[in-house]
Amino acid sequence: MSEVTIKSYRKEREREIVSGLKDAMDKVGQLIERDARKNATNPIGGSKHPYVQSGLMSGNVSHITKTEGNEIVSEIGFSNEMGNLADIQYAHRIEFGSPRQPPYPFLFPAVESNKQKIIDYLKNSGAKGASIE
């Protein structure tokens, strides 16, 4: 009688997929961070941003990508002195405007103008067999 052994490579594949996607998400974070910094100083359209005073916001746009189990967490925010993401209180007023100030989006255009690159990074993440629609 012949013996048949079945070996599962599921855990190895999961680690490979998560690692590839984490690397891709980190590239996405770097791309968005770079363009958001540019947009925070000089919005799309080329004119100087009327609300730039110190450069604190544009100089501290940052991202963090980490894995928690099989979950990938990627955040865009503002780094503080300790390298953690922090809240810059007026950033939402710059992005979305206020009753006394028109919006000067810097984050949304960084994502929108890089949509195809983001899709390509994720599709080419090395996660064989994974599909992104």
N, C-alpha and C positions, 0 to 999 in steps of 0.2 A: 504494500500500500504506500502511495506517495504522500508526502506531507506538503502542505501549502502554508506559507507564512505571509501574512499581510502586514506591511509596515505603513504607518501613517506619517506623513510629513506635514501634517496640518500646522503644528506649532511653529515649525521652521518657516513655513510659508507665511503664517500670520506675522511673525517677527520681520520677515523680509518686506511684506506689504506695509506694515506700520513704519518701518525704518525709511522706506522709499517715500512714503507720503509725508513723513515728518520733514525729510530733507526738502521735498517740493514745497511744503508749507513755509519752511524757513526762507526759501528763495522768494516766495510770494511776499512774505513779510518784509524782506530786504528791499524788494522792488517798490512796494507801497510806501515804506518808510522814506526811501530816497525821493520819490516824486511828491509825497505829502510835504516834505521839508521844503522842496523847491516851491510848491504851490502856496505854502504858508507865507512865503516872502514875496514871491512874484506870481500872482494868480494867472491862470490861463487867460490870454488876451494881451499879456505883455506889460500892462501898466504896473507901477509900483503899488504895493499893498498899502492902503491909507491908514491901517491900524497897526502896522509894525512899529513897536516902540523900542523893545529891548532885544528882540530875537529869541527870547526865552522859549516860546512855544515852538518855533521852527527848529531851534537848536536841540530840542529835547524829544522830538518825535522818535519813538522807538517801538520795537516789537519783541515779543517773547514767543517762542514755540517750544512746547514740551509735550512729553507723553505721560499719560496717567493710565497705566494698564494698557489696554488697546485703544484708548481714546487719545486723539491728538488735539491739543489746546493751543491755539494761536491767537495772540492778542496784539492789537496796535494801541498805543497810548503814549504817554510822556514819561521819560525816565527821570527819576529824582537823583539826589546825590548818591544814594546807595545802589543805584542801578535797578531799582524796582520801578514798575509802572505806577505812575501817580496821576492824579487828576489836576489838570490846569483849568481852573474855574471858568475862564473866559473862552476856552476853545470852542465850546458849543455855540456861543454867540457869534464867533467868527464864521463857523461853518454854516449855521442856519439863520443868522441874523437875529435881530431883536426889534421891538417896536420903534427904537430910535436909530437903528443901524441896519443897512442892507446886508444880506449874506455875502460872504466871500469864501465859498467852499474851497477847501484844500484837500480833504480826505476823500470825498466822493469822486472828484475828478481823477485822483491818483488810482483809484480802483477802476473806474470806467475806462480810462485811456489805456489800461493794461489788461483788459478783459481777455483778449486772445492769448497773451503771454501766460496769464494765470491758468487758463484752460490747458495750454500746451505743457506747462510745468507739471500739472496734475496728471495729464494723460501719459506723460513720459516719466512718471515717478518710479518706474521699474516694477510696479505692482502688476506682474504678468497675470493676465486673466481678469484683472479689475477693469471695469468700464465706467466711464464718467460720461453721462449724457448731457 
